[in-house]
Amino acid sequence: MATFTPEHYLLRFTPDLKRFVFAGHTEITGTLAEPSDAISLDSLDLEVHWAEVWKDDVNAGGEPLTVTTAVDEAAQQLTLTLPHPVTGRVRIAIDYTGIHNDKLAGFYRASFTENGQTRFMAVTQFEETDARRAFPCIDRPAAKARFDVELVLDPDTVGIANTPIAWERELNEGESPGDAGTAQPGPHATTPPAGPPGGAGAAEPSPSSEKFRLIRFETTPPMSTYLLFFGVGPFEFYEDNSGRIPVRAAARPGQARYGKEAVEYAKESLRYGEQYTGIDFPIGKMDLIACPDFAFGAMENFGAISYRENRMLVHPEVTPKADRERVCQITCHEVAHMWFGNLVTPRDWSYIWLNEAFATYFGYVIADTFHPELDGLDQFVADQMDVAFRRDALIETVPVEFPDGRELEYSPATVPIVYRKAASILRMFRLYLGDAGIEEGVDGDALRVRASAEATGAAGAAGDATTGHSPGMRAPAEATRADSSGGAGSSDNDNGSGGAGPTGAGDSPALFRAGVREFLRRHAFGCADTDEFLRAFAAGVQAAAGRDGGSSADAAAGGSSTAAEERGSAFDERMLSRWIRTPGYPVVSAVHTGEELRLVQNRFTLLPNDDSALWPIPLTVLIIGADGSVEQRSVLFDTREHTLLLPPGTATVKLNAGQSGFYRVRYDDRTLESLAELASRRLLSPRDRFGLLYDLHAFVLAGEIELDRYLSLLDRQFAAEVEFLPVWQISRSLRELHSFATSTEERIAACGRTVLRSAIEAIGVRPKIGERHVVALLRESLHWTLYLLRDRAIGDELEGFADSVLTGSGQRSVPTDLRPVAYRVAAACRPASFETLCERLESAEVEEVEKQSIAIALGSFRDERSVERMLDYVADRLPARNRILPVAAAAANKAARAALWPWFQRAFDRLETMHPFHFLRILCDACAYGGIGRSSDVERFFDDLLQRRPETSRETVEMAKENLRVCERLYSRL
């Protein structure tokens, strides 16, 4: 069968939100590369009623070819058989009906309650391959085409699509959708057609005598099917026309005004994207659509981003700071996709990292550009990189790009790699090569990394002695950006700037941006694979660095730097390729003796491995002299071993300055003790203190460091720690270790109560007006950790909050940012709260953001009866979109873990109907944590599952099984 390449789609939909069906009419213009008597299209859950094919001059009329249709449900294909072979340009027309399903995929239905009545809207979610549920198509990323979308709407609904409305008109009494006229492919109409049918029209259902409207949207740019969006329902809008293009928030009635913050973030992100890439956004508007039922956080449909409600709508007095920040980060992420994924699209799903890595990292960069007060780049280091490090520390991991062109499966096993690891790799090379932001050329990530050198040694000592700021008092991040050539720092100079440095902003050419721009220039409105990206990116970097006599205007954006230019000239696409195509990541063992630093790299895993992989590591080393001097060096470490010569008088060394790289560092005992001593005196930056603690925790999990030595180091050197990043790491580390502990439980709890006391005293038990954003995040983490570690003072306070939050009258007396932890404590200490929490989950008066906090709290019950009731409730009554939340919380709850695995087996058939990604997430948690002590049973279950359902994600199963081995090993040691 010859390949059919689509060029243009005309799509008309008549939705019926009473019967949950829709009528569709699709016309596709494209080319058959070779003579063929059959055309195959992707199609799923569609009932085809009629089809015709025209050949040759598709706009000249003529008689259509008679075709027969055949559907292969297993292959998800519709085959049109022609009376004889044809080649060249053809036009296909198909009438069919489909289902507004409740699977959160395709053209699905979403429900909400208004005035005690259930109402519906229908929206689309097509990534990865669910456009075929709405219309027959070539449902592959590389099959880019232009789209004209038409919607037939009843008087009570509004239509939204990727592009602005071109025209609309009322249908005459008795006029069916097909009678409204169909513009032929070619030069597309911008005014409504007035004549009789231009096609067979849509099959049933069709509107009656009510005043239905036909809406036509402007033709889209060339794009992939998975980026198409259309939605119908009782949408209301909040619109901002102050930018180059209008930006709107769309939501169910009464909710659109809560999208104001997201609209502002979108405007800022559009500005950044256009300035950074030098390419204007190609659609005349941007819509942000809040969906009551949505599987993920958001989806980057071209010009029409769809969201889960709580990831777009900000409700005063209800939305905690952490959730407000997520609205910002997600919006910046999705708008970044307009260039990375939408303008240039991966040639196939094997290369999806080209979308997600850029959007994940630049989402944080964009947010930090406009809202440095959120300290989002520190959270990228603490959280986004953490998810990647943990997944990639398993022997059975996956590379960023699967070998041999195998399509990457979107699952819990691959997402941490494709999104977060790949983003961390881009960040590492961006900091290595140098970059600039927009306008003034200030890059917050580079400023923070450079601060690692400035915060160390004598300069750090002076800064620490003179300011003595607590986390709530530290100078805001933006204050350090007023002058990129030098400025005031914080107590730890965490955000300081000034001075020379290989990764600084304002003193190095924007080599990374030059590479990005060259990639986008070469492939705009097209597709690319990894090799095409690497070639274009390397060419842009080398030209900007002046290699082979090349030059670039982008190089001037950040000034000039000989060291950076040398790195750019030496940059080879194979450096980045090896990180993309090699699974896992390295640990660098560093031994400092006299004037030598001996380095060895190996693969780090939580279980023993014999992997011989090597990586080209952009190594950053702080060389700290006995006199307090600090020198920062950058070394490309791409051999198994390397010896770095140090200057006389070197006291110690710190690798991976500012956590700029995606690798761990294992120090010799003497160097570790010297760094811990510097950390205790705050002569290392918060990022470097975090990095030291972060790697130590991983070595405890891997069994390389004894628990008692780790806890002793915390007791001796970190009891006075008050900064966000290191305290965040100590808090979550002790919480995790405590959840596995048996004989060491009290030793861990005692350490936590002592070490975390300074931090909780510094930030206060209750929120303060004007405190830093990350203080609110840290307070919640500290409260929950100290509650679990049985800190009595914190426990009494939180149990008081729990009682207040459970009573309608006292609920609002609990600070907004503490309500999530108050709900968790309520479940942990008040078994009778189960009914109250379930009532709130089912109440139409409770906003989605609070429902998610309550759903998470369900996983915190401790008594056996409540745990069993909670799990049954999750399987039977909790909306599918939120089921993963209490299960993940229960996996971290030692009192609930034992019930997870039996429940998962018992509820398997009910859970399997969920969205596949959500089902696999629950499978992972139930196996890895609920399977402790049941490994043989788990192995048998999965062997049987893979035989019965071979389509089950093998990568996810293997990940879950290895995680179980890691958990059992840790449990046996603690």
Salt bridges, closest charged atoms under 4 A:
GLU7 OE1 - ARG89 NH1 2.46
ASP16 OD2 - ARG19 NE 2.94
GLU27 OE2 - HIS25 NE2 2.83
GLU27 OE1 - ARG91 NH1 3.14
ASP42 OD1 - ARG132 NH1 3.87
ASP42 OD2 - ARG140 NH1 3.28
ASP45 OD2 - ARG133 NH1 2.97
ASP56 OD2 - LYS55 NZ 2.71
ASP95 OD1 - HIS25 ND1 2.49
ASP102 OD2 - ARG109 NH2 3.84
GLU114 OE1 - ARG119 NH1 2.52
ASP130 OD1 - ARG133 NE 2.72
ASP139 OD2 - ARG132 NE 3.02
ASP148 OD2 - HIS8 NE2 2.70
ASP148 OD2 - HIS188 ND1 3.08
ASP148 OD2 - ARG216 NH2 3.46
GLU150 OE1 - ARG12 NE 2.89
GLU150 OE2 - ARG216 NH1 2.86
GLU168 OE1 - ARG213 NE 3.31
GLU175 OE2 - ARG169 NH2 3.05
ASP240 OD2 - LYS267 NZ 3.10
GLU261 OE2 - ARG324 NH2 2.19
GLU264 OE1 - LYS267 NZ 3.39
GLU268 OE1 - HIS371 NE2 2.86
GLU274 OE2 - ARG244 NH2 2.52
ASP287 OD1 - ARG248 NE 2.72
ASP287 OD2 - LYS285 NZ 2.85
ASP293 OD1 - ARG881 NH1 2.46
GLU300 OE1 - HIS337 NE2 3.80
GLU309 OE2 - ARG252 NE 2.56
ASP323 OD1 - ARG311 NH1 2.91
GLU325 OE1 - HIS773 NE2 2.80
GLU356 OE1 - HIS333 NE2 3.39
GLU356 OE1 - HIS337 NE2 3.01
ASP368 OD1 - ARG448 NH2 3.31
ASP368 OD2 - ARG481 NH2 2.39
GLU373 OE2 - HIS371 ND1 3.14
ASP375 OD1 - ARG448 NH2 3.56
ASP375 OD2 - ARG772 NH2 2.84
ASP378 OD1 - ARG448 NE 3.91
ASP378 OD1 - ARG687 NE 2.95
ASP383 OD1 - ARG732 NH1 3.30
ASP386 OD1 - ARG390 NE 3.27
ASP386 OD2 - ARG732 NH1 3.75
ASP392 OD2 - LYS421 NZ 2.77
GLU401 OE2 - ARG581 NH2 3.59
ASP435 OD2 - ARG430 NE 2.61
GLU439 OE1 - ARG271 NH2 2.60
ASP443 OD1 - ARG430 NH2 3.24
ASP445 OD2 - ARG427 NE 2.90
ASP445 OD1 - ARG687 NH1 3.34
ASP492 OD1 - ARG689 NH1 3.22
ASP494 OD2 - ARG474 NH1 3.45
ASP507 OD1 - ARG450 NH2 3.70
GLU518 OE2 - ARG521 NH2 2.61
GLU518 OE2 - ARG522 NE 2.85
ASP531 OD1 - ARG581 NH2 2.95
GLU532 OE1 - ARG347 NH2 3.05
ASP548 OD2 - ARG547 NE 3.97
ASP554 OD1 - ARG517 NH1 2.82
ASP572 OD1 - ARG574 NE 2.90
ASP611 OD2 - ARG603 NH1 2.92
GLU631 OE2 - ARG633 NE 2.73
ASP669 OD1 - ARG709 NH2 3.23
GLU673 OE2 - ARG716 NH2 3.39
ASP688 OD1 - LYS654 NZ 3.43
ASP695 OD1 - ARG664 NH1 3.00
GLU704 OE1 - ARG666 NH2 2.95
ASP708 OD1 - ARG747 NE 3.60
ASP715 OD2 - ARG747 NH2 3.11
GLU721 OE1 - ARG689 NE 2.77
GLU723 OE1 - ARG474 NH1 3.19
GLU736 OE1 - ARG390 NH2 2.62
GLU736 OE1 - HIS697 NE2 2.84
GLU745 OE2 - HIS738 NE2 3.55
GLU745 OE2 - ARG790 NH1 3.42
GLU745 OE2 - LYS894 NZ 3.79
GLU746 OE2 - ARG753 NH2 2.66
GLU746 OE1 - ARG790 NH2 2.76
GLU771 OE1 - ARG779 NH2 2.81
ASP791 OD2 - ARG757 NH2 2.38
ASP796 OD1 - ARG792 NH2 2.85
GLU797 OE2 - ARG766 NH2 3.27
GLU799 OE2 - ARG792 NH2 3.71
ASP803 OD1 - ARG830 NE 2.88
ASP817 OD2 - LYS321 NZ 2.91
GLU835 OE2 - ARG869 NH2 2.53
GLU842 OE2 - ARG877 NH2 2.47
GLU847 OE1 - HIS315 NE2 3.40
GLU848 OE1 - ARG881 NH2 2.98
GLU850 OE1 - ARG812 NH1 3.58
GLU850 OE2 - ARG819 NE 3.78
GLU868 OE1 - ARG906 NH2 3.67
ASP872 OD1 - ARG906 NH2 3.52
ASP876 OD1 - ARG910 NH1 2.43
GLU912 OE2 - ARG949 NE 2.47
GLU939 OE1 - LYS961 NZ 3.26
ASP944 OD2 - ARG948 NE 2.61
GLU955 OE2 - ARG406 NH1 3.25
GLU958 OE2 - LYS961 NZ 3.51
